[in-house]
Amino acid sequence: YPGPEVQYHFVNIDVKISTKLTFHFLSSQMVTSNVEAYYPSLAQQYNNGYRLLTFCHIPGQVNKQNKSVAMFANGIPMQFQAIFCKYPDSPAKGKFHLSIEKSVIQPQNVWSGIVSARSEAVTDTSHLIETIATKAQAGARLVCIELTGEEEYQASFNLPQKMPILGVDIFFEIPNDAPKELYIYNVVSSPVTIKYSFGMRPAPKVICDWQELLDKHLSLGYRLVDIFIDGTQSTQVKWCAFSTEVTKNTQWFFEKPLSQVNDNTPAYQGTVVEHKVKIMQGGIHGSKTITEWETVMEVNKI
């Protein structure tokens, strides 16, 4: 499949975690991103004919102000990167607009064992899935999901340990005209294991068969929309092997037109490209991540 020519555009945005949000099932407030502050920067790209591919927190990026133990600190800006695409041969200007919904997921860590020093993590994504289903029934299409906040709570030493409920921003693309097609979504959970060996300079090793999982669902006629790392992890320390294994949970979101729900004819191909990011220590200024996604995507685009 040759594929149409595509142009990419990268926008870095500082998002302030400052909005107080309350859900009826939360016992306390949640501090989360201020959507009204960063939405115009994304909407402007739609006016230029681009469409959003993903919106994610830049890994390793630490502001010198962010000294809080919490993952998301009230009033502190975090840097995110939005990646857009445009097909010159298929103009999209004026055809779509972006919608952002707030939702939550509830991770929980349960510690067990003495010798193995092991913890297990599970995640309740019911509110997230319900939000996606409601929007999809109205004609919206899922673009991506990103962690943007967490519940404000008092830490406890009770076991099992309750982790804070995490806030997410869900990005949808909505056609400006009446939708010609509705879409369904298949959510697949998959663990990603990171193995650290003890030593002076331990080199982490990532264990996950990305390509096998991708090919399995593409062969059924689905399209991969997003891989969401839901913030939970299980830890196992192997004293005899002098190593630590951290398993993070990922949620893979696949999409298919509702009219083709029973058609398993493959419609897409996919490939996985390994890429490492550089994190530069900036002393009193925090740390800076050199992403260089631009080079990776331009070289590997079809």
N, C-alpha and C positions, 0 to 999 in steps of 0.2 A: 504494500500500500504506500504510494508516494506521499500522500498527504498534502494539504495546501500550505503555502508559505505562511509563517506566523511571526509576528513581532511581539517582543516582550518589553514590559516597562516595569521598573522597580521603584517603589516609593517607601522611604523610611519615615515613620511617624512616631512622635513622642505622645504617648497616651497617658493621661493622668488618671490614677486610680483614686477617685474622689467621690463617686456617687454612692449614696446610701440606698440600699434596696431591701425590701422586705417581702418574703413569700409567706403565704398563710401557714405553711408547715414548718417554718423556721422559728426557733425560740429566740433568736437574736438577729440583728441586722447583718447585711452583707455589704462589704466595701467592694466596689467593682468599677469598671471602666466608665468613663463619661462618653457615651456614644455620640451625643450631640456635638461634642468638641472635635471628634475625629471623622465623623461621617462626611462632612463637606469635602474633605481631601480625597475620599474614595469616590464620591458621587461625581466630582469634577472629571475623573478619568472616563466615566461613562459618557459624559458630554463630548469627550474626545474620541469616542468610538471604541474604547477598550472595555474588556470584561474581566472581572476579578477571578483569579485562579485560586489564590490562597492569601490568608492574613495570619501571620504568626509572630510570636515573640522571638526576637533574635537571641539565640542561645548564648549564654555566657556574658551577655551585656549587663554590666553592673554600673549604676550611677553612684558617684561618691556620696550622694545624699541617702542612698538606700542602705541604711545600716540596720534595718529592722530584721528580726528573726523571721517574721512572717513572710510568706511567699509574695503577698501583695500588701504593700504598706500604704496606708491612707495618705493621700496628698503627694505621693512620690511618682514621678513620671517613669514609665517603662517604654523601651523602644521596640516597636513592632515593624515588620516589613510586609508590605502588600505587593503581590506580584500580579500583574495584569497581562493580558494577551489581546492581540488584535489580528484579524485576518483581512488583509487589504482587499482580497477578492470577494469578501463577504461582509460588507459594512454592517456594523451593529448599532451605529449611532441612532439614538431615539427609539430603539426597539425594546430596551430593558432598563430596569432600575433596580437598585440595591435595597434590601430590607435587612435589618439586624434585630434579632430577638434575644432576650435574656432568658437563660435557663440555668439549671443547677445539676450537679452530679454529687453523689455522696459516697466518697471512699471510706473504707474502714480497715485499719490495721489490726490483725489479731496475732499476738506473739505466742509461740509455743515452743516447747523443747528447752533443754538445758545445754546439752553438748553441741548441738548443731547451731544454736543461736539463730533460729529461723523465725521469720514473720511472714504471714500470709496476708494478702490484700484482696478485697472484693469491692466492686463498685456498683451502686444503684444508679442506673441511667434512665429510669422510667420517665421522669419529667422531660428529659432531653428528647427521648424517642417520641413521646406524646406531642411535643412542640413541633417536631419535624413532620409527623403524620398530619397534624392539623394544617400546617402551611402547604404541604404537598397536595392535599385535597382541594385547596383553593387555587392551585396552579403554579405555586412557587417551586423553584428547583434549588436544592441544597448546593452551596458552594464550598463552605468549609466551617470548621468549628475551632474555637481557640479559648483556652483558659484565660480569664480576665479578672478574676476576683475570688474572694473567699469569705466565709462566715467569720464574724468577729466572736470569739468565744474564749473562755478561760480554760487553760490547759489543765489536765487532770492526770494523776498518776495511777488511776484505777485501770485495771485490765479487764476485758480487752480495751485497748485504747481507741477512743473515738477521734477520728481525724476531722478537721473542719470541712464543712460542705463547701464545695468549690463552685464558683460562678463561671459560666461560659457565655460567650457571644456566638450566636449562630447566624451565619451569613447566608442569605437567600437571594436569588435572582428572580425577578418577577417581570414577565412580559407586559409591555404597556398596553397592548391590545389583548383581547380575550384569548386565553391559552388554547392552542390547537391540540395540545397533548398534555396528559397528566403523567406523573412519574412515580414509580414505587422504589423503595430503598431496602436493600439487604444489608444488615449490620452483622459483621463478623468480628469476634474477639480473638486476638492472637497475642501470645506473649513474646516479648523481646528480651533475651537474656544478655546481660553485660557481665563478663567475667574479668575480675581483677586479680592478678597474681601479686603476692607480697614481694617486696624488694625495694631497692633504692629508687628505681624509676619504673613503676608498674605500668604496663601497657594494656589498656582495656581491649577486650575482644568482644565484638557484637555477634550474637548467635541468633539468626532468624532467616528462614528461607523465604525472603520477600518474593522472589520470582515465582516460586511454586504456588504460593497463595494467590498472587496476582493472576497467573495463567489459569488457575483453576476456575476462577469466577469470570474472567474474560471469555473463556471457552463456553460459558453458559449464556452469553449475550449481554453481560453486564458491562458497565463502564465504571472505573474507579473514580470516585469523587474526592475522597479525603481519607487520610490516615490520622486519626486523632489519638494522641497519647493522653490518657485520662487522668494522669496524676497519681495513680496508685502503683505501688511496687512491693514485691516480696524480696526479702533478703535472707541469704544463707551463707554463713561463715563456715568454711571447711578447714578446720585447723590442721588436719593431717595432710591436706593437699596444699596448704599455705595459700589459699585463695578465697575470694569472696565473690558470690554470684548475686547480682541484683536483677530481678525480673520485673520489667515494666509491662503494663497492660496497654495494648493498643486496640482501638476500635476502627475497623475498616468499613467505610461506607461505599456501597456499590449501588449504581442507578440503572434503571431500565424503564423504557416507556411502558405505560400501563397496557397499551394496545398489543404489546409484544410479550406479555407476562408468561405466556406458554410457548414462546419461540426462543429456543436456545441456540440459534444461529449466531456464531461469533461476529461481533461488529467492530471490535477494537483490538489493537495489539498494544503491548506495553513492555517496557524494559526498565531495569533498575541500574542506576549509576551510583557507585560509591563516591562519596565526597567528604573531605574533612575540613572543618573550619578552624581558623587560627584565632586564638584569644590572646590579646596583647595586654599585659598588666600595665596600668597607667598610674601606679602609685596613688597619690591622694585623689586622682581623678577617676578611680575605679578601674574597670577593665573595658576593652573594646574588642568586638568581634569583627574579623575580616571575613565576610561571607563569600564574596566572589561567585555568587550564584550565576551572575550574568554570563561569565565565561563558560560555566558548566552547561547551561541551558542552550547557549548559542551553538556550542560545539556539537551537542547531542540532539538538537532538534532535527526533525525529519524535513 
